[in-house]
Amino acid sequence: MIHIRDLEKKFKVGNNLISALRGVDLDIYPADFALVFGPSGCGKTTLMNIIAGIDVPTKGSVKIRNTNIFKLTEDKRGTFRAEKMGIVHQTPYWIKSLTVLGNIALPMIIDGKKKQVAYDHAFNVMKEMKIESFAKQIPTELSGGQQQKVSLARALVCNPWIILADEPTGNLDSTSADEVMAIFDTLNRRFKRTIIMVTHNQAYWDFGTKRIEMKDGLVAKDGNHG
């Protein structure tokens, strides 16, 4: 599903050229739960941003279901990301004037769906995740764990091919983090969602079907688990 070849990313810092990625090759297949780990500064977030089409690589290709996303225009790449990917950040971002339901429905409305259709579908997603009681609240009124569940519902609302999650439990207490990971686990095992997640927490490694260790801008180890 995701085929990455010879991926390089360089940033100019002052007069210096810094290599964040130095020739990454990687394959991620449908229904993989890929856990990406490694020390700070090894290129994990840069890799995630390039897979999402947010950052543009200096060299190399990213093909998702045979679409080379960097052969698309910036606008078409943005549309591809909105339709085919759900993104969960460590710290969720909200439209503070909208309710939880409105925030979850927003990607569908941006995609051109009628408001009532979007709201109905968003509420159904909330029911599946057992968070429908939050619908009329403002997201910032919720706890960190509750907000992350809402963020995951928003990522799922357009039925994406891939879920990208960058340290989604990093700011949560252990109980909330375990609850969020249980949802990711269900999405992968029961619903066969393809998930790519950055995590530092070794306690969650058993959730992954694939572990990707990064070091100094390279994939140091890439293997299946379980």
Secondary structure, DSSP 8 states (H G I E B T S, - for coil): -EEEEEEEEEEEETTEEEEEEEEEEEEE-TT-EEEEE-STTSSHHHHHHHHTTSS--SEEEEEETTEEGGGS-HHHHHHHHHHHEEEE-SS----TTS-HHHHHHHHHHHTT--HHHHHHHHHHHHHHTT-GGGTTS-GGGS-HHHHHHHHHHHHHTT--SEEEEESTTTTS-HHHHHHHHHHHHHHHHTT--EEEEE---GGGGGG-SEEEEEETTEEEEEEE--
